[in-house]
Structure formats: C-alpha cells, structure tokens
Amino acid sequence: MLMKEDIGAFKSLKRLHTSLLTGQSIFTIITLLVAGKEPYHIEDETFGRIVQVVATVFSMAAIFIGFN
C-alpha cells in the first residue's frame, strides 16, 4: 500500500520526466530546423558558442522546473 510520502515522490519523478522530455523535444525541433536548411554555412564563428549557451540555459531551466 502506498503511503502519502510515496505519492509525492512519484509526482516529483513525473515532473522531472516531463521536463526532460520537453527539453529533448525542444532540442529535436531546433536541430531539425537548423539541419533542415540546405546551405548550412556558419557566417560567424560565435554562432556555435551562442547555441551552446542557449542549450545550457534550456537544460538548466528544464532541470529547475523538474525539481520544483
């Protein structure tokens, strides 16, 4: 029989799973949009750094949302 604390743990795991799934979905959409363009030329070398920062921010936000 589940105790009251167990239900909170399952709810927390569900939130974490949902936030991780959301992050992966956003990453997939962005990847498909960027890779879907025929001529893929990086005009500016700082573009790669910007993408890394945006990916890190989204990941941190998803983890933060999952734990709250």
Secondary structure by P-SEA (a helix, b strand, c coil): cccaaaaaaaaaaaaaaaaaaaaaaaaaaaaaaaaacccccccccaaaaaaaaaaaaaaaaaaaaaac
